Amino acid sequence: MQSSGDLLADRRYAYAKAAFDEEDWPAAADLARQALELAPDFTAAWFLLGEACQRMTEEGPSAREEAVAAFSAARRSDAQDVLGAGVKLALLGAEEPGRAMSTAYVRSLFDEYAIRFDRHLRQSLAYRGPELLHDAVRRACSRMLRPFRFDLMLDLGCGTGLAAEVFQPQCRRMAGVDLSPAMVRKAEAKRLYREVEVGDLLPWLEAWPEGAADLVLAADVFVYLADLAPVFAAAAAVLDREGFFAFTVQEPAGEGVVLGEDQRYAHSEAYLRGLADRFSFDPVILERVSTRQDRGEDVPGLLLVLSRR
């Protein structure tokens, strides 16, 4: 449990968390307020108050207003926004969605998730992104009359190395990057990558020499990025003339880029086609897929394999 440094405030917060877990939103909110009276800069208590009030927004506008105020206070008390208050504010319509998700939030999310990541994705969410990408890249190679072999694959947001496990037979070298140190440690233990680093995928990708790679892969990674234009630009620079840029995204019901209730970004086909044209990519494969399930239902998505024009 996060601590405020005040024993009584911590105790009130623990009671508030227990009430929240029991779905007693009014009690959780009241106990969180009590914790904040004792420790006004207690980030976790502000966030919990926001969550409790968010659950009560149907009761009237005052609950929404208090939720917005609480999440705003949580973000002010933690400039890195590890808990993801910006995402909550965006879902409440009080923040620009494209700027809502902090790097620290994503890193923390996956550091906590790492220990059960592979098992939960495969068993609980029926995750199949790497296999779908592998099959699509194989078909793209056939259409472009090129061997299904790659000298260097760059794996963006590599996680624990699930994509590397699938693509290893076709790649002479693989390099990966991920925000989460815990994820990278698990990837390193599999000994699949020539190198794997902790860091933000964009500067890592931009640091590679022009034309260095012949496959840039992003399996279920862009759900944590709103603006994909910088990544498209970096991928275009790092790929050689026969290289592929292959990735999956979630697909929104509407157009553009949407931050969903699942706290993941979805990118429309029109948005992706526009970026492909802007950065001189041609779609070799563009198809609707579902890489995972949510509560037993397939999550709508898109899979693209792009070639340089």
N, C-alpha and C positions, 0 to 999 in steps of 0.2 A: 504493500500500500504506500502511496505517496504521502510524505509527511509535511506538515506545515511548520514543524518545530515547536508547536504548542500541543501538549499532551491532551488537553481538554478538546481543542479543535479537532485533533486527529480522531478522538473518540466519537465526537458528533459526526464527523465525516464517515466513519465506519458504520454508524447507525444509519446514516443517510443512504450509503451504498447498499446496505442490507434491505432497506425499505424499497429502494429502486429495483433491486433484483426480484423483490416480491411484487413488483408492479404497483406499489402504493405510491403513486406520483406525488400527491399532496404531502404525505409524510416525508418523502425524500426531499422535496423542495424545502419544507420547513426546517428539517434538520441540517440541510446544507446552508441555509441562511444563518442558523445558529452557529455553525462552524465558522462562517465568514465574519460574524460579529466578533469572534475571538481572534481570527487571523485573516484580515482583509485582503492579503495578497496570496491567498491559498488557491493556486491555479486549479487543482483538481476539484476543489469544492465549487468554484465558479462554473467549471465545465459540467459537473454533475447537476448543479442547479439549472443550467441551461437545458440539459437533457430532460430533466423532470418537467420543466415548464413546456418544453417542446412537445411532450406527450399530452399536455393539457390544452393545446391551442384550440381545440374544438369548443372549449368552454368560453372562449371570448378573446378579443384582441389583447387584453392585458397580459395573458399568458405568453402570447407571442412576443410582446414588447419586453417582458421580463427575460424571456429566452434570449432574445437578441442582445439585451444589455449584459446578461451573464456571459454569453460566449464572447462578446466584445471585451469584457473585463478579463476573461481567461486568456485571450490573445495578448492583451496589454501586459499582463503579468508574466507572460512567457513569449518573448519576441520571436523565438524559433517556432512556436506553435506546434510543439511535439504532439499534443492531444488532438489536433485537427479542428480547432475552433473555427478556422476560416472556412472549412468545408461545411460545417453546420450553418454558418452564417449565409453561405451561398444557397444552401437548400431552403433557408428561410427567406430568401430574396433580399438579403441585406448586404450582400457582397458580390462582386463581379466573379462569376464562376471560373473564368480563365486564370485568375490569380489566387484561387482559394486554397490550393493544396500545397503545403510546404514540403520541402525536402526532408526536414527533420521528422515530420509526421510519417512520411512514407518509410523512412529508415527505421523508425521506432516500430511501425506496424510489422515490418518483416523481420526485424530482430526478434520480436516476440513470437512470430509465426514460424521461425526457422526450424525449431525442434520437431514440429509435426507437419511441416510443409508438404513433403512428398506424399506421405500417407493420406493426409486430409485432401489434397488435390485429387489424387488418383481414386481414392475410395469414396469419399463423401461428395466430391464435386464432379466425379467422372471426367476429370480433365484429360483432354486429348490434343491439345494445341501442337506439341512437337510432332506428333504422328501426322496430323493433318498438314502441317507445313512441309514435312519430309515428302509426303506423297505429292503435294502441289509443286514443290521444287523439282522433283523427279519428272513430273509431266511437263514442266516448263522447259527443262533441259531437252526433252524429246521434241517439243515444238520448235525449239531454237536450233535443233540439230547439233547440240554440243554434248560432250560427255557429262555424266552425272558424277563429276569429281570437282573438288575445289581445293585450291592451294591454301587459302586462308579464309576462315569464317570468323566474323566478328559478332559475338553474341551479346546483344544489348539487354541489360536487365537479366543477366543469366541465371539469377537465383541459385538453386542448388545444382544446376547443371543438367536438368531434365532434357533440354534440347540437345545438349552435347552428347548425351547417351545415345540419342537417336541418329544424329548426324555424323558420329565419329567414323563410321566406315567410309564415308565419302569425302572426308576432310583430312588433308595432310597436316594442317595446323589449325588450332582453334584458340581464340582469345576471348575472354569475357570480362564484363564489368557489372557491378551491382552496388546499389547504395548501402546495402545491409552487410556489415562485417560478419554477422552470424551466418548469413546465406553464403558469403564467399568462403568462409571456413569449411562449410559442408561441400561446396563445389571443389575446393582444393583437395579435399580428402578423396574425391573420386579419381583424381589424377587423369583427367580428360583434357584439360586445357594446357597449352604451352605456357600461357600466363593468364591470370585472373586477378583483377584489381577491385578495390573498394573505391567507389566514386560515382559522380554524376555521369550519365551516359553521353551527354552532349560534348563536354570538353574532352572526354576520353576519345570519342569518335573523331573529333576535329584534330586531335594530336597525331593521328596516323598519317603517313605520307600519302600524297595524291596517287590514286590507282593501286594502293597497297593490297586491297582485298578483292575477292571475287564473289563473296557472299556476305551480306549484312542481314542478320536475323533479329527479329524482335517478337518473341512469343508472349502474348498477353501482357505486354509492358506498357503500351501506349494508353491503356486505361488510366494511367496515373499522370498523363501529360495532356494538357489542353491544346496547345499550339504545337503542331508537328512540323511546321515549316522549317525551323532550324535543323531538325533531324533529317529531313529530306535533303536539305542543302548539303549537310555533312556527308550523308550517304552517297550523294551524287559525286562528291569530290573524292571519296576514298575508294570507290569502286572502279575496277578496270573496265575496259570496253565490253567484255562479255559477262560482267558481273550481274548478280541479282540482288535486289532489295526485297526481302520477304518478311511479312508480318501479319499479325492478326489484330483486330480491334473489335470492340462491341459496337453494334449498330443501333442508333437511336430511332425512335418512332418518327421523328421529324428530320429536319435538315441541319447542317452545320455541326457544331460541337456542343454536346449536352452533358451536364453533370447530373447523373441519375441518383435516385434514392439509395442505391447501393454504394454511393460515394466513389463511383468510378466514372471516368469520362467515356462517352460514346461518340464516334465520328461517322458521319454519313458518307455514302458512296460519292455523292456529288462533291463534297469537301475533299475527299481523297483523290478523286479524278482531277480536280482543279490543281492540287499540289503536284500530282504526277506530271501534268502538262507544264506547269510553271518551272519545274526543275528537270525537264527533258527526260522523263521516264515514260515508257510505254507499258501498259498492263499486259502481261503474258497470261496471267491467271487472275481473275477477279470473281469471287464466288461467295455466296452466303453460306456460312458454316456456324456451328455452335461448338466452341472449344470446351465449355463446361456447363454444369447445371447449377441452378439456384433453387433450393427447396424442391428438388426433383424435376424442375422444368428446365428445358434447354434455354440458354441465354443467347439471344440473336447476335450474330457477329458477321464480320467480313474477313476474308483471307485474300491477300494480294501478293503476287510475285511480280515485281516490276523489273524491266530491263532498261539499260541506258539507251537513249536514242542516238 
